[in-house]
Amino acid sequence: MRESDTDPLNLGHHLMIAMGRFAKISNPLISIAILALAFAMLYAVGIQGVMKAGPIGDDFMVFYRAGGLFLRGGDPWLALMNSPQPYSYPPHSLSIIVAFGLLPQSIALALHIAICLGAIAAMCYCANQWFLNIKSFRSMTIAQALALALIIGNPYTATSLYQGQMTLPVMAALLLSWHFRQKDRWVTAGVFLAFATLKPQLSVLYVIWLLMSANIGMVLVGGSLAGLMTLPGALLLGPLKPFESWLTSLGGYSQVSINAPGSPFVVGMESLLVAHGLEPDRLWLILLCLAGTALLFRYRRHLDQTVILHALLVLSFTFLYAHDYDYVAVILLWSYGMMMVLHSASFAKLSLYAILALGFFIPQRLLRDVDIPLIVHSRTLILAALCLAVIVWSNEISRTAAPNKRYSSVAA
């Protein structure tokens, strides 16, 4: 045996080359096993509630109770504002809560779970269109199977499904809006935009991006549909009352301890700084967010579609407001990074990705009792680091790939 064969660096290089070759293998049996494990995890945690203390659909019940209050002539925002679970969705959510409120509770919850499962399928579809490029099941590589399984079987997807959160449907609508915009189907994209704005904290930068890109028609379609969805509230409560009540409820929402900046359940720089005893000026955070958006727009032709959309989401998570369960919104970014790492045969990239993934996906119940805020809120910094890494890696691929490259670089 040559001395070079026993050198640790040389061994690591050969190991990475072997891993890259293994990732490109097409083996239906291995792919079935990987995806079966992902679906099993989704079912165990997302449906059966393994390791979950509360009942399934606990967060959905806020939505359902709001619908019942509204159908009885009440104002759901003000009625629930001082409760442990306030209702703070925007006015055009009224049409949806009315539809759910007309159904028995068990049927409404089953319908919502079905919608969330459809949303997961839509997220997988968009991932395949943008970077997975799975042509058929028989030709699926191990890398493709792993990246797809990450979207389906990760803890954030399962938790969002079990809690009955609206994040999955909203995120699917946002991804589909972006997808159809890329296909120049702006009416369809506008329809999905209306549903994406049910969580303004996740969609506001996308709307700003559309205005900067002069996609006025798409914004008008989305805005018109959202306006039509506010009609039930306008007819029952008055033209402006839903907006007034919603804005009032936002103040009460932030007073609940788990919703306040500094809470381990609230992510972003504001929450991280408040947890350290600092009180940042929210205006400066918003200005930094807008500056980041402008910078992305300036260099948009050097970035691919997956990176741009998720960079906007990362800016929202970093400088605006979100809960930790909303992290399912960036799961495609992790899947995209995994694909690039598995094909790179780079020990440095694999090590960085593994370290970031460990910090991001580790169960938070293990960290929330730790009296070190930087550790508890580390995911804010981890997500920003991953986004920067994916930007660098995708640009490397764009520079070196052939014309028929695997990862598209459609300019936004």
C-alpha positions in Angstrom: 0.0 0.0 0.0 1.3 3.4 -0.9 1.8 6.0 1.9 -0.5 8.4 0.1 -3.3 5.9 0.4 -3.2 6.1 4.2 -3.1 9.9 4.3 -6.3 11.2 6.0 -6.8 14.0 3.5 -6.4 11.6 0.6 -8.7 9.1 2.2 -11.3 11.9 2.7 -11.0 12.9 -0.9 -11.6 9.3 -2.1 -14.5 9.0 0.3 -16.2 12.1 -1.1 -15.7 10.9 -4.7 -17.3 7.6 -3.7 -20.1 9.4 -2.0 -20.7 11.5 -5.2 -20.8 8.4 -7.3 -23.2 6.7 -4.9 -25.5 9.7 -4.9 -25.8 9.5 -8.7 -26.8 5.8 -8.7 -30.3 5.0 -9.9 -31.7 2.2 -7.7 -35.5 1.9 -7.4 -35.3 -0.3 -4.3 -33.1 2.2 -2.4 -35.2 5.1 -3.5 -38.4 3.2 -2.3 -36.8 2.6 1.1 -35.7 6.3 1.4 -39.1 7.7 0.5 -41.0 5.0 2.6 -39.0 6.2 5.6 -39.9 9.8 4.9 -43.6 9.0 4.6 -43.5 6.9 7.7 -42.0 9.8 9.6 -44.6 12.2 8.2 -47.4 9.8 9.2 -46.0 9.0 12.7 -45.4 12.7 13.7 -47.8 14.6 11.4 -50.8 12.3 11.8 -50.3 10.1 14.8 -48.6 12.8 16.9 -45.6 10.8 18.1 -43.7 12.9 20.7 -46.5 15.5 20.5 -48.3 16.6 23.7 -51.3 18.5 22.3 -54.2 17.1 20.2 -54.0 17.1 16.4 -55.2 20.3 14.8 -54.7 22.4 17.9 -53.7 25.5 15.9 -56.4 24.9 13.3 -59.0 25.1 16.0 -58.2 28.8 16.3 -59.2 29.2 12.7 -62.3 27.0 13.2 -63.4 28.9 16.4 -63.0 32.2 14.5 -65.3 30.9 11.7 -67.9 29.9 14.3 -67.8 33.3 15.9 -68.1 35.1 12.6 -71.1 33.0 11.5 -72.8 34.0 14.7 -72.3 37.6 13.8 -69.3 38.2 16.0 -65.9 39.9 15.3 -63.4 37.1 15.5 -60.4 39.4 15.9 -61.7 41.3 18.9 -63.4 38.3 20.4 -60.2 36.3 20.6 -57.7 39.1 21.0 -57.2 38.6 24.7 -57.4 34.8 24.7 -54.4 32.5 24.9 -54.8 31.8 21.1 -55.8 35.1 19.4 -56.9 35.2 15.7 -54.8 37.6 13.6 -55.2 36.5 10.0 -55.9 39.3 7.5 -59.4 40.2 6.5 -59.6 38.1 3.3 -59.3 35.0 5.5 -63.0 35.5 6.3 -64.1 33.6 3.2 -62.1 30.6 4.2 -63.1 30.5 7.9 -66.7 30.8 6.8 -66.3 27.7 4.6 -64.7 25.7 7.4 -67.2 27.0 10.0 -70.1 25.6 8.0 -68.7 22.1 8.4 -68.7 19.9 11.5 -65.4 20.2 13.4 -64.2 16.7 12.6 -64.9 17.1 8.9 -63.4 20.6 8.8 -60.2 19.2 10.4 -60.0 16.3 8.0 -60.5 18.6 5.1 -57.7 20.9 6.4 -55.3 17.9 6.8 -56.1 16.8 3.2 -55.4 20.4 2.0 -52.0 20.3 3.9 -51.1 17.0 2.3 -51.9 18.4 -1.1 -49.7 21.4 -0.2 -46.8 19.1 0.5 -47.4 17.4 -2.9 -47.3 20.9 -4.5 -44.1 21.8 -2.7 -42.5 18.5 -4.0 -43.8 19.3 -7.5 -42.2 22.8 -7.5 -38.9 21.3 -6.2 -38.9 18.8 -9.0 -39.5 21.5 -11.6 -36.8 23.7 -10.2 -33.9 21.5 -9.2 -34.7 17.8 -8.5 -35.4 17.0 -12.2 -36.8 13.6 -11.5 -37.9 12.3 -14.9 -39.2 8.9 -13.8 -39.3 6.8 -10.7 -37.0 4.2 -12.3 -34.4 6.7 -13.1 -34.5 8.5 -9.8 -31.0 8.8 -8.3 -30.3 8.3 -4.6 -29.5 12.1 -4.3 -32.9 12.9 -5.8 -34.6 10.5 -3.4 -32.8 12.0 -0.4 -33.6 15.6 -1.3 -37.3 14.7 -2.0 -37.5 12.7 1.3 -36.2 15.7 3.2 -39.2 17.8 2.0 -41.6 15.1 3.0 -40.2 13.7 6.2 -38.5 16.6 8.0 -39.8 17.7 11.5 -41.1 21.1 10.3 -43.4 19.6 7.7 -44.7 17.0 10.1 -45.2 19.5 12.9 -47.0 22.0 10.7 -49.3 19.2 9.5 -50.0 17.9 13.0 -50.7 21.4 14.5 -53.0 22.2 11.6 -51.0 25.3 10.8 -51.9 27.4 7.7 -48.2 27.6 6.7 -48.2 24.6 4.4 -51.1 25.8 2.2 -49.8 29.4 2.2 -46.3 28.2 1.3 -47.6 26.0 -1.5 -49.6 28.9 -2.9 -46.5 31.1 -2.8 -44.4 28.5 -4.6 -47.0 27.9 -7.2 -47.5 31.6 -7.8 -43.7 32.0 -8.3 -43.8 28.9 -10.6 -46.6 30.1 -12.8 -45.1 33.6 -12.9 -41.9 32.0 -14.4 -44.2 30.4 -17.0 -45.8 33.8 -17.9 -49.2 32.6 -16.7 -49.7 35.7 -14.6 -53.5 35.3 -14.0 -52.9 31.9 -12.4 -50.0 33.2 -10.5 -52.1 36.1 -9.3 -54.8 33.7 -8.0 -52.2 31.8 -6.0 -50.8 35.2 -4.8 -54.1 36.0 -3.1 -53.9 32.8 -1.0 -50.2 33.3 -0.3 -51.0 36.7 1.4 -53.0 34.9 4.1 -49.6 35.0 5.9 -48.4 38.5 5.1 -45.1 38.0 7.0 -44.1 35.4 4.4 -45.4 37.0 1.3 -44.9 40.8 1.8 -41.4 40.8 0.2 -42.7 38.7 -2.7 -45.4 41.4 -3.4 -42.7 44.1 -3.2 -40.6 42.1 -5.7 -43.5 41.8 -8.1 -44.0 45.6 -7.9 -40.3 46.2 -8.5 -40.5 43.8 -11.5 -43.5 45.6 -12.9 -45.8 42.6 -12.6 -48.7 45.0 -12.0 -51.3 42.7 -13.7 -50.4 39.8 -11.4 -50.7 42.1 -8.3 -54.0 43.4 -9.5 -55.4 39.9 -10.0 -54.2 38.8 -6.5 -55.4 42.0 -4.9 -58.8 41.8 -6.6 -59.4 38.2 -5.5 -58.3 39.1 -1.9 -60.7 42.0 -2.0 -63.6 39.7 -3.1 -62.6 37.4 -0.2 -63.2 40.2 2.3 -66.8 40.7 1.2 -68.4 38.5 3.9 -66.7 40.6 6.6 -67.6 43.9 4.8 -71.2 42.9 4.6 -71.6 41.7 8.1 -69.2 44.0 10.1 -68.9 47.0 7.8 -66.6 48.0 5.0 -63.6 49.0 7.1 -64.3 47.2 10.4 -62.4 43.9 9.4 -59.3 45.9 8.7 -59.6 48.0 11.9 -60.2 44.8 14.0 -57.3 43.0 12.3 -54.8 45.8 13.0 -56.1 46.1 16.6 -55.7 42.3 17.1 -52.0 42.4 16.0 -51.3 44.4 19.2 -52.9 41.8 21.4 -51.3 39.0 19.4 -47.8 40.2 20.3 -48.7 40.4 24.0 -49.1 36.6 24.3 -45.8 35.3 25.7 -45.1 32.7 23.0 -45.7 35.4 20.3 -43.5 38.1 21.8 -40.0 38.8 20.5 -37.5 37.0 22.7 -39.7 33.9 23.0 -37.9 30.8 21.9 -40.8 30.2 19.5 -40.3 33.5 17.7 -37.4 33.7 15.2 -35.5 36.6 13.7 -32.9 39.1 14.7 -35.4 41.1 16.8 -36.2 38.0 18.9 -32.5 37.1 19.2 -31.6 40.6 20.4 -34.5 40.9 22.8 -33.5 37.5 24.3 -30.1 39.1 25.0 -31.7 42.1 26.7 -31.4 44.5 23.8 -34.3 46.4 22.3 -33.6 47.0 18.6 -35.4 49.7 16.6 -37.9 47.8 14.4 -37.7 50.5 11.8 -34.0 49.7 11.3 -34.7 46.0 10.9 -37.4 46.8 8.2 -34.9 49.1 6.4 -32.3 46.4 6.4 -34.9 43.9 5.0 -35.8 46.3 2.2 -32.1 47.0 1.5 -31.5 43.2 1.2 -34.5 42.9 -1.2 -33.1 45.8 -3.3 -29.7 44.1 -3.4 -31.2 40.8 -4.5 -33.1 42.7 -7.3 -29.9 44.4 -8.4 -28.2 41.0 -8.9 -31.2 38.9 -9.8 -29.8 37.9 -13.2 -26.9 36.2 -11.5 -29.2 34.0 -9.3 -31.5 31.2 -10.1 -35.2 31.1 -9.4 -35.0 28.8 -6.3 -32.3 31.0 -4.7 -34.2 34.3 -5.3 -37.5 33.2 -3.9 -35.9 31.6 -0.8 -33.6 34.5 -0.3 -36.7 36.7 0.0 -38.1 34.3 2.6 -34.8 34.2 4.5 -34.9 38.0 4.6 -38.4 37.8 6.1 -37.4 35.3 8.7 -34.3 37.3 9.6 -35.6 40.9 9.8 -39.4 40.7 10.0 -41.5 38.3 12.1 -42.2 34.6 12.1 -42.6 31.5 14.4 -40.3 28.6 14.3 -43.0 26.3 12.9 -43.0 28.6 9.8 -39.6 27.2 9.0 -41.3 24.7 6.8 -41.4 27.6 4.3 -37.7 27.3 3.6 -37.5 23.5 3.5 -36.9 23.6 -0.3 -33.8 25.6 0.3 -32.4 22.8 2.5 -33.3 20.3 -0.2 -31.6 22.3 -2.9 -28.5 22.6 -0.7 -28.5 18.9 -0.2 -28.6 18.2 -3.9 -25.7 20.4 -4.6 -23.6 19.0 -1.7 -24.2 15.4 -2.7 -23.1 16.1 -6.3 -20.1 18.2 -5.3 -17.8 15.5 -3.9 -16.6 18.3 -1.6 -15.8 17.4 2.0 -15.8 21.1 3.0 -19.3 21.6 1.6 -20.6 18.4 3.2 -19.2 19.3 6.5 -20.7 22.8 6.4 -24.1 21.5 5.4 -24.0 18.8 8.1 -23.1 21.3 10.8 -25.8 23.7 9.8 -28.4 21.0 9.4 -27.6 19.6 12.9 -28.2 23.0 14.4 -31.4 23.7 12.4 -33.1 20.3 12.7 -32.2 19.3 16.3 -35.4 19.0 18.4 -35.9 22.4 20.1 -37.2 20.9 23.3 -33.6 19.9 23.9 -32.5 23.6 23.7 -35.4 25.7 25.1 -34.4 25.0 28.7 -30.8 26.1 28.0 -30.1 29.5 29.5 -28.0 30.6 26.6 -30.1 32.7 24.2 -27.6 32.5 21.3 -28.0 28.7 21.2 -31.8 28.9 21.6 -32.1 31.4 18.7 -29.2 30.1 16.7 -31.5 29.0 13.8 -31.8 32.7 12.7 -28.1 32.8 12.0 -28.0 29.2 10.7 -30.6 29.9 8.1 -28.8 33.1 6.9 -25.6 31.1 6.6 -27.2 28.3 4.6 -28.8 30.9 2.2 -25.4 32.5 1.6 -23.8 29.1 1.1 -26.5 28.0 -1.4 -26.0 31.3 -3.3 -22.3 30.7 -3.6 -22.7 27.0 -4.6 -25.4 27.7 -7.2 -23.2 30.4 -8.8 -20.3 27.9 -8.9 -22.6 25.4 -10.7 -23.8 28.1 -13.1 -20.2 29.0 -14.1 -19.0 25.4 -14.6 -22.1 23.5 -15.9 -22.7 22.7 -19.6 -25.6 24.3 -21.5 -27.8 21.4 -20.5 -26.9 21.8 -16.9 -29.0 20.1 -14.2 -29.8 23.2 -12.2 -31.7 25.9 -14.1 -30.8 29.5 -13.8 -33.9 31.3 -15.0 -33.6 35.0 -14.3 -36.4 36.4 -12.2 
